[in-house]
Amino acid sequence: MLIEKIDAILPQTQCGQCGFPGCRPYATAIAAGHADINQCPPGNEEGIQKLADLLGVEPKPLNTVHGLPKPKLIAFIDEQICIGCTFCIQACPVDAIVGAAKKMHTVISIECTGCELCIAPCPVDCISMLPPRKQIVNAKDESYLTSNKMLVRENKIKKKAADRARVRYELRLKRLEYEKKEEAMKIAKQTKAIKSSCITTATCTSKKTTIKAMPEHEITI
């Protein structure tokens, strides 16, 4: 399906810079002709070229209205300043932040896509975007790799990370939908209980009013 093919090309940052709430919605819009192929800063020229090749159209420069490409950065929470407001947890599109209300939060760095959506909601500015830690590699193990082989390996790593981010994004959407239904059922149950209580109270009040209005010799218990 075309949407899946387009989505497979997108970086799965889920940052929303394209004007849509995630890579999948953007892919859907492109397939429907409602969005252009140059609206993804994280994908940059490489992504635009791949989309152009897939769709059989001419590539075009990145539309900088949506932002500029930048190196991959990872969110870092200063745990000494964090107040545990959970706003960043709610904002993260891939559930890469863990913590609880009024408790310290932390970022699962390997799952962070660098979308930066957690920064704005933070009321104490305790989140910074930092370069990811480079893995320590034995130089002897890579000495035989040519530049092309290195590029192939890097692309495989990127794809693996993108696939993982896609899965986490979809799981988060399912979780939110489940929580929404649970909350709706809870409210419906509470509303029903309140209405039942009101009906019972109104009935009892009506009976008491009737009894008070009756002559004493007509009251039977």
Secondary structure, 3 states (H helix, E strand, C coil): CHHHHHHHHCCCCCCCCCCCCCHHHHHHHHHHCCCCCCCCCCCHHHHHHHHHHHHCCCCCCCCHHHCCCCCCCEEEECCCCCCCCCHHHHHCCCCCEECCCCCCCEECCCCCCCCCCCCCCCCCCCEEEECCCCCCCCHHHHCCCCHHHHHHHHHHHHHHHHHHHHHHHHHHHHHHHHHHHHHHHHHHHHHHHHHHHHHHHHHHHHHHHHHHHCCHHHCCC
